[in-house]
Amino acid sequence: MEFEFSAKTRDFQARLLKFMDDYIYPNEPAVAQQLQANTDAGKRWSPIPKIEELKKVARQHGLWNLFLPVDSAKHSGYEGAGLTNLEYAPLAEIMGRVPWASEVFNCSAPDTGNMETIARYGSEEIKARWLKPLLEGEIRSAFAMTEPEVASSDATNISTSIRRDGDHYVINGHKWWTSGAADPRCAVFITMGKTDPDAPRHQQQSMIVVPADTPGLRIARQLCAGLAAAHEVGVLHRDIKPENLILEQNGNAKLMDFGIARPIRRSGPGHTEQGSFVGTPNYSPPEQLAGEDVDQRADIYSSGVLMCEMFCGKLPFSGSNTMEIYIAQTQQEPIKPSAYWPEIPPPMEAIILRCLKRLPQDRFASAAELAQALAQLRG
Ligand SMILES: Cc1cc2nc3c(=O)[nH]c(=O)nc-3n(C[C@H](O)[C@H](O)[C@H](O)COP(=O)(O)OP(=O)(O)OC[C@H]3O[C@@H](n4cnc5c(N)ncnc54)[C@H](O)[C@@H]3O)c2cc1C
């Protein structure tokens, strides 16, 4: 069996070792100092200027995208350094001697795996939008698989659902440990979920590309704008929940499914009997669960539940049936979002908790008022 490195690998090894000596090791103190400065300024995950500078130099030296295997590159129409995985492995070992060095050569995780996935399986449109800037080192990416509720080392446990709905996909789940998600350059998430829960155990999962520029605050504002428009024409939604908030391809959120909507002001008793419940228990306010008459402040409450889930990954009240949820709502305080996401801005938390007030008169009076409160937040 032949164990010798190829001539190509030996050439890259020599050039890489020289680059490490000339540019990487001498800059370890500078990078450490810039990382500390970022951390002190509260932007721990922001780009480090020295690394950005060295990326240009590495590229000039032809030490760029070494990771992209020659067969994946051929698939994609985009170029790497023309190495096989076997030829790349000893180069990865050299870069690994300094924790941040691989980024200088555009060879760092999780981008490498994500780029290869897109190169092999992405459409031309997805490759042009995400692979090209990733290979140029202009943006970064993240891989969202691990979930708090399940043992995530086994992908068959993953519980995030990905459901096609016309031209859109509705993704419902909670991810954590997503490396690189806090980097301001992170532009795209490859997200794993179940697209076909009825398929054989190992064929239920798939992955979807999710643009990162759909932050919660913007979605919350768009939800409010949609709700305010509905309320303005006298329509109550009554079923605000993640499934009814559709993310369009451009990242804009749209409130959908007015299936059980009804006029805010009714002249008669309407189709829904007093004392009967319509809606989705986890997202409905206590007065709706009790089958009492509701007004626009019921939608405000449901928006609060949705925002709570969006910002901290938890429902404010839990229960396995409508009665348990009602009892929790009327006898307990909602969870504090900051207990699950300590970085949540305090004014955002205050808005959520005001939406979740037990009595309608203690909530925001209208979607317009809620929208105004959200508009005053930065971001
Ligand atoms: C630095 C770092 C970066 C990370 N980056 C990412 C990222 O970018 N994206 C992402 O999605 N995740 C990321 N993760 C998360 C990481 O990949 C997960 O923590 C890992 O997959 C394990 O999943 P888990 O935490 O649910 O542990 P579990 O799956 O609960 O496993 C815990 C232990 O139990 C064992 N175990 C689990 N199930 C069984 C079983 N059925 N039988 C026997 N033993 C079992 C496992 O082997 C392990 O030893 C990162 C983690 C770290 C530490």
The ligand as a MOL file (V3000), in Angstrom:
LIG
                    3D

  0  0  0     0  0            999 V3000
M  V30 BEGIN CTAB
M  V30 COUNTS 53 58 0 0 0
M  V30 BEGIN ATOM
M  V30 1 C -17.9760 23.7070 20.4530 0
M  V30 2 C -19.2570 23.1190 19.9530 0
M  V30 3 C -19.7590 23.5460 18.7490 0
M  V30 4 C -20.9580 23.0140 18.2760 0
M  V30 5 N -21.4430 23.4690 17.0810 0
M  V30 6 C -22.6180 23.0080 16.6240 0
M  V30 7 C -23.1690 23.5040 15.4000 0
M  V30 8 O -22.5850 24.3280 14.7110 0
M  V30 9 N -24.3780 23.0530 15.0080 0
M  V30 10 C -25.0680 22.1320 15.7300 0
M  V30 11 O -26.1610 21.7660 15.3040 0
M  V30 12 N -24.5720 21.6240 16.9030 0
M  V30 13 C -23.3610 22.0460 17.3490 0
M  V30 14 N -22.8610 21.5800 18.5360 0
M  V30 15 C -23.6350 20.6340 19.2960 0
M  V30 16 C -23.0690 19.2160 19.2560 0
M  V30 17 O -22.8350 18.7790 17.9650 0
M  V30 18 C -24.0460 18.3440 20.0350 0
M  V30 19 O -23.8780 18.7190 21.3600 0
M  V30 20 C -23.8250 16.8850 19.7990 0
M  V30 21 O -24.3200 16.5530 18.5430 0
M  V30 22 C -24.4130 16.0260 20.8900 0
M  V30 23 O -25.7890 16.2150 20.9970 0
M  V30 24 P -26.4550 16.4540 22.4230 0
M  V30 25 O -25.7950 17.6130 23.0790 0
M  V30 26 O -27.9450 16.4650 22.2670 0
M  V30 27 O -26.0270 15.1720 23.2860 0
M  V30 28 P -26.7500 13.7700 23.3160 0
M  V30 29 O -27.1800 13.3540 21.9640 0
M  V30 30 O -27.8100 13.8250 24.3950 0
M  V30 31 O -25.5670 12.8340 23.7830 0
M  V30 32 C -25.0240 12.8620 25.1170 0
M  V30 33 C -24.2470 11.5870 25.3120 0
M  V30 34 O -25.1180 10.4640 25.2490 0
M  V30 35 C -24.7160 9.5730 24.2290 0
M  V30 36 N -25.9320 9.0480 23.5950 0
M  V30 37 C -26.9220 9.7480 22.9820 0
M  V30 38 N -27.8900 8.9220 22.5340 0
M  V30 39 C -27.4940 7.6650 22.8790 0
M  V30 40 C -28.0540 6.3920 22.6930 0
M  V30 41 N -29.2160 6.2260 22.0600 0
M  V30 42 N -27.3690 5.3390 23.1600 0
M  V30 43 C -26.1890 5.4900 23.7990 0
M  V30 44 N -25.5960 6.6830 24.0170 0
M  V30 45 C -26.2440 7.7510 23.5470 0
M  V30 46 C -23.8670 10.3890 23.2610 0
M  V30 47 O -22.9310 9.5900 22.5720 0
M  V30 48 C -23.1730 11.3510 24.2250 0
M  V30 49 O -22.0570 10.7490 24.8240 0
M  V30 50 C -21.6510 22.0540 19.0260 0
M  V30 51 C -21.1310 21.6180 20.2450 0
M  V30 52 C -19.9570 22.1410 20.7060 0
M  V30 53 C -19.4240 21.6560 22.0230 0
M  V30 END ATOM
M  V30 BEGIN BOND
M  V30 1 1 1 2
M  V30 2 1 2 3
M  V30 3 2 2 52
M  V30 4 2 3 4
M  V30 5 1 4 5
M  V30 6 1 4 50
M  V30 7 2 5 6
M  V30 8 1 6 7
M  V30 9 1 6 13
M  V30 10 2 7 8
M  V30 11 1 7 9
M  V30 12 1 9 10
M  V30 13 2 10 11
M  V30 14 1 10 12
M  V30 15 2 12 13
M  V30 16 1 13 14
M  V30 17 1 14 15
M  V30 18 1 14 50
M  V30 19 1 15 16
M  V30 20 1 16 17
M  V30 21 1 16 18
M  V30 22 1 18 19
M  V30 23 1 18 20
M  V30 24 1 20 21
M  V30 25 1 20 22
M  V30 26 1 22 23
M  V30 27 1 23 24
M  V30 28 2 24 25
M  V30 29 1 24 26
M  V30 30 1 24 27
M  V30 31 1 27 28
M  V30 32 2 28 29
M  V30 33 1 28 30
M  V30 34 1 28 31
M  V30 35 1 31 32
M  V30 36 1 32 33
M  V30 37 1 33 34
M  V30 38 1 33 48
M  V30 39 1 34 35
M  V30 40 1 35 36
M  V30 41 1 35 46
M  V30 42 1 36 37
M  V30 43 1 36 45
M  V30 44 2 37 38
M  V30 45 1 38 39
M  V30 46 1 39 40
M  V30 47 2 39 45
M  V30 48 1 40 41
M  V30 49 2 40 42
M  V30 50 1 42 43
M  V30 51 2 43 44
M  V30 52 1 44 45
M  V30 53 1 46 47
M  V30 54 1 46 48
M  V30 55 1 48 49
M  V30 56 2 50 51
M  V30 57 1 51 52
M  V30 58 1 52 53
M  V30 END BOND
M  V30 END CTAB
M  END
